[in-house]
Amino acid sequence: MPREKSPSTQTPRKRAPRKKAAAASPVATTFGQFVGPEQRAALIAEAAFFRAEKRGFATGHEVEDWLAAESEVDAKLMHAVESGPRT
């Protein structure tokens, strides 16, 4: 007859290996050459405002506006990074 485990004979759990810290993405570090986090947030806020204004400030689309503005600003910043500094 197999022996049943009792609470006093529990097997110890093994810990999962630690996850390595995520390295900063090259895109994020490259954006830093052009704008800081505060400037990026200001650009996103401005773009989100214009999106809301275009829609007549209808409620319920704030997050959608912010995410779309964030994508738009990041695309513009990425384009600036890829094209290099202006001379």
N, C-alpha and C positions, 0 to 999 in steps of 0.2 A: 504494500500500500504506500503511495507517495506521501511524502511528508509535506504538510501544509505550513505555509509561512505564518508566523504569528507576529504581532506588532514589535516584539522585542528582537526578532531576527530579520529585520528589513535589511536589504542590501543597500549600501550607500550609493547615492546617485553620482554619476560622473558629471563634471562640469564641462560645458561646451568651451572650445577654445575662444579666446577673446578675439573680437573683430578688430581689424586694424583700423586706425583712424582714416577717415576718407580724405584723400588728398584733394586740395583745392583744384577745381577744374581750371584748365588753362584759359578758358573763356573768361571766367570770373576774374582771374588775376590780370588778364589782358585789359579788361574793362577799366581796371584801376589806373591804367596809364592815361585814360581819357577823363573819366569822371569817378568821383568817390561815391560811397554808398548813399550819402545824403543827397548828392546831386542826382543820382539815378532815381531815388525815391521821388524827388521833386519833379523830374521829367515824367515819371509814370503818373504821378498825381495830376499833373497838368494835362497829359494825354487822356486820362480817365475823365477829367472834368469836361474836356471838349467832346468826348464821346457821349457823356450824359447830357450835355447841352444840346447836342445834335438830335437827341432823342426826346427833348423837351423835359428833361429831369424826371422822367417817369420812374417811380420807385420800383424796387425789386430787381434791379439789374446792376447794382453796385459792384458786386463781386465779378460779374461777367465783364463789366467795363474795366475794372482794375486788371484782370487777367489778360484781356485783349490789349490793353495799354502796355502792360509789362512785356508781352510778346513783341509788340510794335517797337518799343524803345530798345529792347535787347537786340532785335533784328537790325535796327539802325546803328547801334553801337558795334555790333558784330561786323557790319558792312564797313564801318569806319576803321575797325581793327584790321580787316582784310585788305583794305585799300591803302593802309599805311598813313603816316602823318602827312598833313598838307604842308606844302612848302611854298 
